[in-house]
Amino acid sequence: IVRTKYRTEFEALVTSLTPTTAQGRPFGAIQVSCNGKPMGCVGTGFDVATMWEIHRLHTAAPGKLKIIVSSQGFTETGGIWHGVFVGFVE
């Protein structure tokens, strides 16, 4: 038996950044939406330097930053399932 996991990539809009108590980190997770629908949070796929870049870009233009998110699928309510930050939309 071979187990495979298929991931879907899509563009999402950063709606907000969740607070954190971790020292040296600007946020806990990225809250995203797609086509105006809240999709949930992305909390992995980036290092601390990338976190600061996300924070800088989102703070400079709230609601304008688009990122690429990878997900194992979607929940029953349409939220992302195990979302991972892939990169910035060029």
C-alpha positions in Angstrom: 0.0 0.0 0.0 1.3 3.4 -0.9 -0.3 6.4 0.7 -0.3 9.6 -1.3 -1.3 13.1 -0.4 -2.5 15.6 -3.0 -2.3 19.3 -2.3 -4.1 22.2 -4.0 -2.5 25.6 -4.5 -4.5 28.7 -4.8 -4.2 32.5 -4.3 -5.6 34.0 -1.1 -5.9 37.5 0.2 -4.3 38.2 3.6 -7.1 39.7 5.8 -5.3 39.9 9.1 -2.4 38.6 11.2 -3.2 36.9 14.5 -1.4 38.1 17.7 1.4 36.0 19.3 3.2 35.9 22.6 6.3 34.3 21.0 9.4 36.5 21.4 10.8 37.9 18.1 7.8 37.0 16.0 5.4 39.6 14.6 2.3 37.3 14.4 1.0 33.9 15.1 -0.8 33.0 11.8 -2.1 34.5 8.6 -5.9 34.8 8.3 -6.9 34.5 4.6 -9.9 34.8 2.4 -10.7 33.8 -1.2 -13.3 35.6 -3.3 -14.4 37.5 -0.2 -15.0 34.3 1.8 -12.9 33.7 5.0 -10.9 30.5 4.5 -9.1 30.2 7.9 -5.5 30.5 9.1 -2.2 29.6 7.7 0.4 29.1 10.4 3.3 27.3 8.6 5.5 27.4 5.6 7.5 30.5 6.5 10.6 31.3 8.5 11.0 34.3 10.8 12.5 36.5 8.1 9.5 35.8 5.8 7.2 36.5 8.7 8.6 40.0 9.1 8.3 40.5 5.3 4.6 39.4 5.4 4.0 41.7 8.4 5.7 44.7 6.6 3.7 44.2 3.4 0.4 43.7 5.1 0.9 46.7 7.4 1.8 48.9 4.5 -1.3 47.9 2.5 -3.9 46.1 4.7 -6.2 43.9 2.6 -4.1 44.1 -0.5 -1.4 41.4 0.0 -2.0 38.2 -2.0 -0.2 35.0 -1.2 -0.1 31.4 -2.6 -1.5 28.8 -0.1 -1.2 25.1 -0.4 -3.9 23.0 1.2 -4.6 19.2 1.6 -8.2 20.0 0.9 -11.2 21.9 2.3 -13.4 21.4 5.3 -17.2 20.8 5.1 -17.6 24.6 5.5 -15.1 25.5 2.8 -12.2 26.3 5.1 -8.6 25.3 4.3 -7.3 22.1 5.7 -3.7 22.1 6.8 -2.9 25.3 4.9 0.8 26.1 4.2 2.3 29.4 2.9 4.0 28.8 -0.4 5.0 32.3 -1.5 3.9 35.8 -2.6 1.8 36.4 -5.7 4.0 38.3 -8.1 
